[in-house]
Amino acid sequence: MTKTEKEYIKIMKNKTGQERLKIAMELREFVLKIAEEGIKDQNSNISAKDLKAKLQERIYESNFPF
């Protein structure tokens, strides 16, 4: 484990469960946005419906029917 990782863990341990959950949700949204932008870069004219399907496929490695 690197010094940076150890410091990060130390910082996170000092946060409340609610603060850690908020950070996790923000990171999730950030990762989804990056994935979405990558799909858009590869498919410039993609529809919103197809974008959602490709995003689900990328995340879950499957295309769920929702």
C-alpha positions as a LaTeX table, in Angstrom:
\begin{tabular}{lrrr}
\hline
Residue & $x$ (\AA) & $y$ (\AA) & $z$ (\AA) \\
\hline
Met1 & 0.00 & 0.00 & 0.00 \\
Thr2 & 1.37 & 3.38 & $-0.96$ \\
Lys3 & 1.74 & 6.35 & 1.36 \\
Thr4 & $-1.05$ & 8.10 & $-0.54$ \\
Glu5 & $-3.41$ & 5.16 & $-0.12$ \\
Lys6 & $-2.68$ & 4.99 & 3.59 \\
Glu7 & $-3.36$ & 8.71 & 3.94 \\
Tyr8 & $-6.61$ & 8.40 & 2.00 \\
Ile9 & $-7.78$ & 5.57 & 4.27 \\
Lys10 & $-6.86$ & 7.62 & 7.33 \\
Ile11 & $-8.88$ & 10.58 & 6.03 \\
Met12 & $-11.87$ & 8.39 & 5.18 \\
Lys13 & $-11.87$ & 6.72 & 8.60 \\
Asn14 & $-12.29$ & 10.16 & 10.18 \\
Lys15 & $-15.45$ & 10.85 & 8.19 \\
Thr16 & $-18.93$ & 9.84 & 9.24 \\
Gly17 & $-20.78$ & 7.08 & 7.42 \\
Gln18 & $-22.99$ & 9.72 & 5.83 \\
Glu19 & $-19.96$ & 11.65 & 4.55 \\
Arg20 & $-18.38$ & 8.48 & 3.12 \\
Leu21 & $-21.63$ & 7.55 & 1.41 \\
Lys22 & $-21.91$ & 11.03 & $-0.10$ \\
Ile23 & $-18.34$ & 10.78 & $-1.44$ \\
Ala24 & $-19.04$ & 7.32 & $-2.88$ \\
Met25 & $-22.18$ & 8.56 & $-4.63$ \\
Glu26 & $-20.32$ & 11.56 & $-6.06$ \\
Leu27 & $-17.56$ & 9.29 & $-7.34$ \\
Arg28 & $-20.18$ & 6.99 & $-8.90$ \\
Glu29 & $-21.78$ & 9.91 & $-10.72$ \\
Phe30 & $-18.36$ & 11.07 & $-11.93$ \\
Val31 & $-17.47$ & 7.62 & $-13.29$ \\
Leu32 & $-20.85$ & 7.33 & $-15.02$ \\
Lys33 & $-20.34$ & 10.73 & $-16.63$ \\
Ile34 & $-16.89$ & 9.71 & $-17.90$ \\
Ala35 & $-18.30$ & 6.46 & $-19.33$ \\
Glu36 & $-21.17$ & 8.37 & $-20.95$ \\
Glu37 & $-18.82$ & 10.89 & $-22.54$ \\
Gly38 & $-16.64$ & 8.05 & $-23.86$ \\
Ile39 & $-19.66$ & 6.44 & $-25.51$ \\
Lys40 & $-20.69$ & 9.79 & $-27.01$ \\
Asp41 & $-17.16$ & 10.29 & $-28.37$ \\
Gln42 & $-17.37$ & 6.93 & $-30.13$ \\
Asn43 & $-20.97$ & 7.45 & $-31.32$ \\
Ser44 & $-21.47$ & 11.14 & $-32.08$ \\
Asn45 & $-25.12$ & 10.86 & $-33.19$ \\
Ile46 & $-26.30$ & 8.39 & $-30.55$ \\
Ser47 & $-29.86$ & 8.74 & $-29.27$ \\
Ala48 & $-30.59$ & 9.09 & $-25.57$ \\
Lys49 & $-32.18$ & 5.62 & $-25.55$ \\
Asp50 & $-29.17$ & 3.98 & $-27.24$ \\
Leu51 & $-26.78$ & 5.89 & $-24.98$ \\
Lys52 & $-28.56$ & 4.51 & $-21.92$ \\
Ala53 & $-28.44$ & 0.98 & $-23.35$ \\
Lys54 & $-24.71$ & 1.24 & $-24.17$ \\
Leu55 & $-23.98$ & 2.67 & $-20.74$ \\
Gln56 & $-25.80$ & $-0.22$ & $-19.06$ \\
Glu57 & $-23.96$ & $-2.67$ & $-21.28$ \\
Arg58 & $-20.61$ & $-1.11$ & $-20.39$ \\
Ile59 & $-21.34$ & $-1.12$ & $-16.66$ \\
Tyr60 & $-23.03$ & $-4.49$ & $-16.32$ \\
Glu61 & $-21.49$ & $-6.22$ & $-19.35$ \\
Ser62 & $-25.04$ & $-7.04$ & $-20.38$ \\
Asn63 & $-28.01$ & $-5.24$ & $-21.89$ \\
Phe64 & $-30.88$ & $-5.37$ & $-19.41$ \\
Pro65 & $-34.34$ & $-4.66$ & $-20.78$ \\
Phe66 & $-34.98$ & $-1.43$ & $-18.87$ \\
\hline
\end{tabular}
